[in-house]
């Protein structure tokens, strides 16, 4: 399922000529669709900007955004038309992230999991939670996220943050962030994406990651979204097995990042 062409098309549309706009990387968004979108959308996720390529009319606009990336941040561009040409235009600045994009088509068959006696999943609430999530990111080797930005984002329709809380200690032991593409820029494909899934290492046997992914899927299903995308490093085999077991399939979407200190291990390889 993960590699079959049918998997990247909506369940009700198997025509090769009916690719969703978010999967057409070989041309710009058609003018009659682009005119209905918010232009040049780059949303601040706390750890960096998520640059939504469908909303940009030129590669030069995206390159300039990457040039402005501050130290300690990690911007990501997704859904870029002709991404290989974008990277070629600024090969000293940009590189292809060695990640795989997966998509889950949301459908009523996604069921609410049974509650756990060990932990509970709830919405992030306030600064204390944001600080705990940032601590979790650091423990997991992830780029930290500005807690003020997290709190501000949670109050918008564009973002949602869920946390997993140990029922006994009250410790935040898992977190996930979602971005609503419809709210962010008027996505004609009516989608959303999952970011920053993190689970504290001692708790990974509890199934918290699976529960957080399902919770976010249900969140967007109930809001009428059609798909949920995510990006995962090619060598993160455990995460890939998790996503494929939940019904995610690979799609031809590529992430682009800036060459910087945080990303050096991704583009220098074994050197």
DAMOSUL-V924352 format. One record per backbone hydrogen bond with DSSP energy under -1.0 kcal/mol. CO is the residue of the C=O (numbers start at 1). NH is the residue of the N-H. If there is no record, write none. Layout:
<<CO NH> <CO NH>>
This chain:
<<2 250> <4 7> <5 8> <6 9> <10 13> <15 18> <20 23> <21 24> <23 25> <25 82> <30 33> <30 34> <31 35> <33 36> <34 37> <41 52> <43 50> <46 146> <47 74> <48 45> <49 76> <50 43> <51 78> <52 55> <53 56> <55 40> <59 63> <60 64> <61 65> <62 66> <63 67> <64 68> <66 69> <70 73> <76 51> <77 256> <78 53> <82 86> <83 87> <84 88> <85 89> <90 93> <90 94> <93 259> <95 257> <97 99> <98 234> <100 232> <101 251> <102 230> <103 249> <104 228> <107 110> <118 167> <120 165> <122 163> <126 130> <127 131> <128 132> <129 133> <130 134> <131 135> <132 136> <133 137> <134 138> <135 139> <136 140> <137 142> <138 141> <146 150> <147 151> <148 152> <149 153> <150 154> <153 156> <158 180> <160 178> <161 124> <162 176> <163 122> <164 173> <164 174> <165 120> <166 170> <171 166> <173 200> <174 164> <175 198> <176 162> <177 195> <178 160> <179 193> <180 184> <181 185> <181 187> <182 186> <185 38> <187 190> <190 226> <191 181> <191 182> <192 229> <193 179> <195 177> <198 175> <200 203> <201 204> <203 206> <207 211> <208 212> <209 213> <210 214> <211 215> <212 216> <213 217> <214 218> <215 219> <216 220> <217 221> <218 222> <220 225> <221 224> <226 106> <228 104> <229 194> <230 102> <232 100> <233 236> <235 237> <236 240> <237 241> <238 242> <239 243> <240 244> <241 245> <242 246> <243 248> <244 247> <249 103> <251 253> <255 97> <256 77> <257 95> <263 266> <264 268> <268 271>>
